[in-house]
Amino acid sequence: MTRAYGVEKDTTEVLNWISLCENGIYLEIQIAECGAVRLVHLSPFPANEEVRGTEEERGPRRIVELQVTGEDRNDHHASKYTGTMPGGRLKYDSHRDFYNESGRKLEVVMEDRGMWVTVHYQFYNDIPVIRAWTEVVNQSLNAISMEYVSSFTLTGISGGGSRSWEAKSRLHVAHNAWHGELQWRGYRLPELGLTKVNDFSIKRLSFSNSGTWSSADLHPMGGYENMEAGMAMCWQIEHNGSWQWEMSDKASGQLYLQLSGPTENESHWWKNVAPGETFVSVPAAIAIVKGGFEQGIVELTRYRREIRRWNEDNEGLPVIFNDYMNCLFADPTTEKILPLVDAAALAGCEYYCIDAGWYADGEWWSNVGLWQPSQRRFPGGLQEVLGYIRAKGLIPGLWLELEVMGIHCPLAQQVPDEWFFMRHGKRVIDHGRYQLDYRHPEVIQYADEVIDRLVTEYKVGYIKMDYNINAGIGTEVNADSFGEGLLQHNRAYLRWLDSVFARYPDLVIENCGSGGLRMDYALLARHSVQSISDQTDYRKFAAISAAAPTALTPEQSAAWSYPLKDGDREEVIFNMVNGMLMRIHQSGHLSEISSDRFELIREGIAYYKSIRAFIPKALPFWPIGLPKHGDHWLSLGLRCGEKAYVAVWRLEGGASEARFPIPDCDGKKVTVRCGFPHNETVSCSWNQLENALVVTLPSEFTARLYELHIEEE
């Protein structure tokens, strides 16, 4: 389709409806006679009179919710963010409907007493995803004190079908934990306590995260499925700090969904918007698809690739060796590293990252901050080791934790309190560290000097940027509230990160937050690689690995492979399969592993290199559903045209044979072979009647990677 970029719709006409269909998404907005703006319909199916509802049913379908201090709440709401004022008084002013480089863009402008609110919907060419956010401009003579503003709100999410929303709805929630990331669970709403007990409920299902770890307890995602109508929505809140989303019902009997960044009730956020000032909410992306929740994940995968900073790392997918996990565990020395470099190079790795500890003579946790190499660990200097890495054909990397400073770091006593998060007149301390405030220009200068020294003097091409504390609700320094201080810091850190990539576009910076505790697309739109977990047990890592493509693209997902010193053949294979459909994050004492097991590692990395060009184009699928800890079998597939790669893991218990249905294979010829290990004798076959891969793994805790060729008959 030919698009005229920058061409706007004439907004001078008198409108009752704004209707559009873009990329399979049908959107209808009503401008009521009173001027109220209502998002009446947002679906992969066209609207009809039943879905549009009566005027009474359309009344609660506000396009935005916004609460200001001192204003009423005209709703029996309890903790729900409904009935907000002046959200309910906003009146239509105009709208713009145009195309930009990403796709179609719709902006709806409303006004109340000098407060101008614009709801933004950005579409993306040929992808059924919208990105939504809200902009508030104060053109009045008085400050506007905001307690809540939605980035996206939709009432009537359960439209379509004749059954009750209790019967046809399924809510998907991503529980997150250290060593247990991305534990998706699907719920019927009554299982979570939400049911139609009267005309409406004041019960809400609220999910939030407060602090500097954006995915510490829950991942900033969710999904809703209308199983009767055959449609799903899948969303992600794109913010590296506090966020909240909720679902409940309204007096009209309709379910609503609201997504936002920080809030006053959940995260101590309160913003005083001065006259002439503008506030912009955090963005959220929503996939709106025919089919189920997994199809929503597929479309989010395509969208994530669209919004991500282009970089060579996500095209080439080089193999990373990091000497931390089940290896040096933050105790590097020249003597320990050199044989590991030799082994990593021989195995086929392309980066070698020296992890934590390189900057300290001994205990380092609460002393970090100077980022100067230890002479005791490296008697010949760190440069000697980095040079050795380069001489072996690998690109060197170093670990940093540049957003914190240890409480025993000498520099921490020499700089003012304003460098750090402050609450109630005291520096915030968490786990022996202070939180640096990236709004302070001297903090930016300090961080730039560290990065510049590592890149220009040490010639480092890779940085593992870790973050191991949660500094809580925010800071009071130069902020209207703790949460607003945190939001400003979050955004300042992103600006700093952008400036680093502008100076060093080829520098690879891994995002890590004690593994996957800060895994969001504010950061992942910038970083090319993300550590998905700190899990040290390779058998438990499989469930995290199989779930990773729900949260980020496979080519950004760094999954550990850390064969043990004294393991067996199956343990090596299991470890390798954990990372081979994503980014291999190799570790383990490779220089001390038996030759036959080392050859398996070499084979795995060589096979990975033969298929990695396929990964940045592939879309994920889960033949037996999303993984859960405790499952007997797990599976993850990647599909790209006529090829599919399917990883299977057999865990504890269950039968030795399993079937893995492969989508979109009806009427097609499918041939199967074991890709890794290549000389496989364990049984695998294709069941044409069931369109399923049939696998037999006689032993528990075994894994294989299969390659499928799918052709038209």
Order of alpha helices (4+ residues) and beta strands (2+ residues): beta-beta-beta-alpha-alpha-beta-beta-beta-beta-beta-beta-beta-alpha-beta-beta-beta-beta-beta-beta-beta-alpha-beta-beta-beta-alpha-alpha-beta-alpha-beta-alpha-beta-beta-beta-beta-beta-beta-alpha-beta-alpha-beta-beta-alpha-beta-alpha-beta-alpha-beta-beta-beta-beta-beta-beta-beta-beta
